[in-house]
């Protein structure tokens, strides 16, 4: 090979090494703090919250970064480890620039774990809404009222004033639904079936069971009447007893059917509430990894 060509190649290799080796060396340090954070963020983005949490925790001893603690708590919340998540958020309530975000995530976690009464029963003055997200958390607080059937709703005008124009229409619908949600009275259902077998089931819109109870009781009552009319008292008493058994079961079943009906209506309403809360991200901004600053906070 030509000596000049060899010399040129040698010079090119040295030039490349001098200028680019530090860059590749840096990129090759997969266990550096920035790279591990990026790796953890990617794990979070794919839904691998367990490994993402482990990575954030592994990096924490090497850097003073409250953002990582916030992200670790968010991972735990997604893993439904709510008590642990709340502990991480509480650790940022004082002496941290991320106190507002930590408190917002703390209350989001309370809502997700269905601790709706906490928003109203909380007497601890330290657990307060941060001014930075006060309006957003007020929305979440009053939205939680819809989950409490026995709660007293505030005046509709006052309530709707808390929400933005785009939200107010949906909130008004939930408000009306909570006020007018249809319920069936178990006592009424039982009394109807006591008068006419199966009538209470019809009242609770359980039509197939209602018709079945009516036919079963009617059949055996009819057989009993037929036997008594033919002076077959023993057989008549037997059929009457069977008819009474179905009749009594219809009375009890009607009361239970009313309770089931009410529970289903509440579940449907709660599912609609939860779907909406998820769609609006619980009225709060997103603090998910990759969407929030990675610097010292």
Secondary structure, 3 states (H helix, E strand, C coil): CCHHHHHHHHHHHHHHHHHHHHHHHHHCCCCCHHHHHHHHHHHHHCCCHHHHHHHHHHHHCCCCCHHHHHHHHHHHHHCCCHHHHHHHHHCCCCCCCCHHHHHHHHHHHHHHCCCCCHHHHCCCCCCCCCHHHHHHHHHHHHHHHHHCCCCCCCCHHHHHCCCCHHHHHHHHHHHHHHHHCCCCCHHHHHHHHHHCCCHHHHHCCCHHHHHHHHHHHHHHHHHHHHHHHCCCHHHHHHHHHHHHHHHHHHHHHHHHHHHHHHHHHHHHHHHHHHHHHHHCHHHCCCCCCCCCCCCCC
